[in-house]
């Protein structure tokens, strides 16, 4: 009250009315200023955190603030987030489609070399499962290892090859330019061991690669993306129907490709990184 009225009345008079000593007043005034030192930064951190629905940890929030022109240390952001109780979410494990050897297994040509020099050089794929009120939804995406972009995806209430993996592949190849024949890596899921899948790849000149048996690290890039999807989309919301979840997955993939920054892409989204690299 004294601080607010000091512009209109003498401090000595206000202190006498309040029964405070001058030293006590200035001590608390200084302490209040220190406490509010990061008030503006806290508000901006909270705004970024809320805008991305709790998906960003302190590293991405720091990168976002720096992109906005703010010079801030990541340790400061981390400390302030801890005081505000803000943290990124823990990632879950993924569904596995391995059923044993039901067809031909391809060699592990990718060999955990998850970096690509250009777009559409190395792709990875897999199938994951969601459960909504006892009903299953399956998702089959293709990721470009050049920038982590989801090139194409398909959803289905059944994991059958034709309506899921084949449909996804047909969407993916439409993204290729003449002469582009990426290596396509997967785990040893039963869909990828079928002769029809191998013929489909061969018809378009794609090279097949598979993870070793029971070795999730051989397809770590796709595993990590599934964990991100489920943590930042599926487990953050309540879904009452399969159609509702399908819509949310589509919205998240667009958000992931176009807006969600990746630190390894110099703080850009996958689409931004590809566009800058290609001068588009």
N, C-alpha and C positions, 0 to 999 in steps of 0.2 A: 504493500500500500504506500509506504514511504517513497519507494523508488518511482511509483507511478505519479505521486503528487508533488515530487520535488521540482517539477517544471513550473508549478504555480505557487509554491510556498517555500519558504526558507527551510533548509534541512534541520537547522537548530530547533525551530519551532515544532516541526513534525516529530523530532526525536523526543522533545520534552513532553508532547501530548501522548506519545506512545510509551514513554518510560524506558527508552533504549539509550544506551551509551553510543557515542559516535563510533568507537572502535568496533563494537558488536555489529552495528549496522554495516560498516564497510567490509567487515570480515564475511558476513553472509552474502553481501552483494558480490564479492569476489568469488566466493564458492559457487554461487549460482551461475556466474559467467563461465566458470570452468566446466560445470555440469552440462551446460548448454553448448559447449564448444563444438560438439559433433551433431548437434540437433538437425542441421540441414542435411548433412551427409547421411544420417540415419534415415531421414525421410526419403532421400533418393534411393538408398539401398532397399528400403521397404517397398518402394514403388516398382523397382526392377523385379524384385522377388515376387510381388503380387502379379505383375504383368505376365510373368512366365509361370504362374501358378505353382510356385515352389519348386520348379524344376532346376533352377540355377543354384549352384553353390557359390562360395566366395570368389573362386577363380573367374567364373563367367561373369559374375556381377562386377568384379573389378574391371574386366575387359570391356564390359558394356559402358561403365562409367568413363573409362579412358577414351572410348570411341566418341563419347559425348563431349570430350574436351576437358574432362576433369583429371587433374593430376592427383592420384590417390595410390597409396601403398596397399598391396594385397593383404598384408598382415593387419593393417588397420581395419580393412573391411571384414576380415575374419573375426577379429576381436569384437567389433561392433555387432556383427551378426550373432555371435555367441551371447552377448548381453541382451539382445532382443529375442533370443530363442529361435532364430531362423537357421535352418540347415537343409541341405539337399537330402533326398530320400534314399534309403538303402535299396539296392537292386536285388530282384529275386532271381531264381534259377529258371531256365527255360524248359519247355516241353521237348521230348526227344521222340523222333519217329523211327528209330532203328529197330528192326525186327529180325535181325540176322541176315545172312547172305541169301537173298532171294533172286539174284541175277548176277550180272558181272560187275565187279568192283574195279573202278578206275584207279590209277596210281595218284599219289599225292604230289601233283606237279606244282601246286602253289607253294608248298613247303614253308608255310607261315611267312611268306614274303608279302606282307600286306600293304606295301607301298607300290604305287603305279606311277609311271612317268607321264601318262597322258590319259584322257578320258577313254572309256570303253576298251581298256587294255586288259583289265582283270575285274571280273565280277564274282560275287559270292551270293549264295542263296540258301534257303532253308525253309522249313515249315514250322509254325508254332500254333498252339492251341489256346483258346479262351473258353471259359465256362460262364454262361449267363443264365441263371435260374434253371440249371440242369440241361440247358441246350449248349451245344458245342459250335464254335466258330473257328475256322482254320484260316491262317494267313500265310501266303507265300509271296515274299518280296525278292527283288534282286537289287543288290547294292553295288555301286561302282566304287572300287577301292581307291580311285584317284582322289575323290573328294568326299566319300561317304554318302553320296546322294542315292536315294531310293529311285532307281531307274523306272521300275514298274512293280506292280503288286496285284494280287488277286485274293479275294476272300470267298469262302464257301462253307456251307454247313456240313460238308463231307470232305474227307481228305483224299477222295478219289483223284486219280491222275488227270483225267481229261478236264474236269471242271475247275481244277485248281492250278496244278503245275503247268499243264499245257497252255491254259489260258494266260497265265502270267508270262510264260516264255514268248507267246505270240505278241503280247504287248511290248515286251522288252526289245525284241529284234526290230521293231518299228523305230526304235531310237537310234539304230545304227546307220552310219553313212556307208556308202559303197567302199569296200575294202577293209572295213572294221570287222575283226573276228576275235572277240575277246576270249580269254580263258574263263570258263565258268566252273567255279568250285562249290562243292556242297559236302555235306556229311554222307554217311552211307545209308541214309534213309531209303526205305523201300521204293519210293517213287523214282529215285535217281538211279536205281539199279536196273530198271526195266529197259528192255530192248527198244521200246517205242521212244523212250527219252533219249537214248543214245543216237537213234536214227534222226531224231529231231535236231539234235545238236550238229550232227554230221552234215545234214542237208544244208545248214547255214554256215558251215565252216568253223563252228565253235569247238574249242578244245575242252574236253571234260577232265576235271580233277576232283578227287575225293579225299576227305580226311581219313586218317588211319582209324581203325576200329576202336571205338570207345575212347577217342581222344578229342575232347571238345576244344582244346587249344588250337587245333589245326583249322578251326573255323571261328576263331575268337572274334573277328570283326562282326560277323553276323550275330553271334551269341550276345555280344555287347549291345548291339542295336536292339535286339529283342528285349533285353533287360531295361534299356532306356524307354522303349515303348510302353512296357507294362508298368514301370515305375511312374512315368510322367503322364501317362494317359489312362491306362486301365484301372490302376489301383487308386487313383486320385478321385474317381467318380463312381457313382452307382448307376448301373445300366439295367433297365427294365426289359429290354428286348434286344434281339440280335441286330435288327435294323438300326437301332440307336447306337450300338457299338460299331457297326460298319461305318456309319457317318462319322463317329468320333475318330476312328482310325484314319479315315481319309483326311479329315481336318488336321490330325496330328502329323501325318506324313507331309502334307503341304507346309505346315509350320516348321517341321524339321528341315525340309529341303530349302525353304526360302527365308526363314527368320532365325532359327535357333543357331547361335554361333558355336563354332568349334575352335577350341584353343589351338589345336594343331593346324588349323587353316588360317592362322594369323588373325583370329578373332572374327572371321567371316562365316556366313552360312555356306553350305555346300554349293548352292546355285551362285551365290556371289563370288565364291572362289573360282568356280569354273568360268564364269563370265569374265572375271578380271584376267585370268590366265590366258584365255583365248581372245581377249581384246574385244569382247562383244559389247 
